[in-house]
Amino acid sequence: MPVTTDYRPDPLYLTLGPGFADPVKPADFPASLLRFRNQRWARSIGLDGLTDAEWTDHFHRFEPLPGNLREPLAMRYHGHQFRSYNPDIGDGRGFLFAQMRDHAGRLLDLAAKGSGRTPYSRFGDGRLTLKGGVREILAASMLEAVGVYTSKAFSLFETGEALERSDEPSPARSGVLVRLQHSHIRFGTFQRAAFFEDSDQIRALVRHVGEAYYPEILAVSEADQPAALLRAATTATARMCAQWMAAGFVHGVLNTDNMVVTGESFDYGPWRFLPQSAPNFTAAYFDQTGLYCFGRQPEASSWNLAQLAGCLGLISEQAPLIEALQGFAQAYHTAMRQAAHARLGLEPLDEERDLVFLQTLFGWMTETGAGWDQTFHDWFCGSASAERAAASPQADLYAAKAFAPVRDGLFARSPWRPERLAHPVFQAPTPISLVIEEVEALWTPIAETDDWSAFNAKLAAIDSLREGLDIAVAPAL
């Protein structure tokens, strides 16, 4: 097959042994209609030379990639779901399909979603609706564009099955998605080992995470490695959460099985982007108490880290774990400064003034109902966009007295790479956005007439936004 020299297989997950996954067979689907192929990210791992037929073989029929996993693996994990512990979960409609290194040497996973039943499917059919696949592509693409460290939607096929669902008009069209992601080692992976009081498995996971993602873990004594892992996961998770908040993104289902040790946003179900700033905005219709609403995402992330710490407590003293957890607040504040200033195209000042400025900005947005994306669009690069902002659809808000402290904060900071304002995305009076009404409007022509033109046009617009913002995400996937 025409892989390039950039294809570097490394199925490192196998070194964990048989206690962490189960070999499974993918479903035999009746149809294979390629709906999305992420050629840009295929190029990054040396798979851009595949023909469509070869792409179908590997990402629809799941024939093994050269030198990679010989069979898909349904990963074992448990998790807290809305704060209730569930030992009956795992990869119920997906599996790990391949692992490889990128040009920087980082380990990446290719994993399927909607690929059929596994030992953890319980009463489910192991399938994904096509609309669910479309929504995941849109979410991952938009999050990448605005600077969130996220999984990448890699491939989507329509599979020709009719699915019954309670939350979508049925029969629903079916699809199988493949995502590219840094890691699938969930907090819930550790929770399963802790549930069975298997200290050896927890030690094996700590070593694996050090070998695969955080070499600094292995640079300390074995006794100190659990706390080193927790510090790394805490910093990464705080960064992810801060990036969500700067993006105005509500994940919707912040269960422990939806968080990974590398702090990478993934698994997009009932997600939403905010139309306006609203701390109590909830994405999932079934989140009736607002546990995972927009403003509580930092709390939820910190709570989940505490569950990971509880697992590591089987092999570590408590004091260093508590100390690692206490680093969340500072890590979050640091990441929030970075993420919000990057989204605004501004150079930060110092921690105290920056946090006051961001509190002022978000408070003003909440009180006035200013459009989230419109505000960031209008004031990208701060003072360099004063003329653009004066012509904004919400210019009246900027002319009001209440905006003066926000304006002062914007003007006090130097524009960061203001040459980006020459990009066509900033010539438009309104921003590229992805609120729920737009998502539904993109799906309607697909559902009614199999017209994908609006969906493809939106992806092209999001790609333009990514190029225009050109936000460096660290680490960049």
Order of alpha helices (4+ residues) and beta strands (2+ residues): beta-beta-beta-alpha-alpha-beta-beta-beta-beta-beta-beta-alpha-beta-beta-alpha-alpha-alpha-beta-beta-alpha-alpha-alpha-alpha-alpha-alpha-alpha-alpha-alpha-alpha
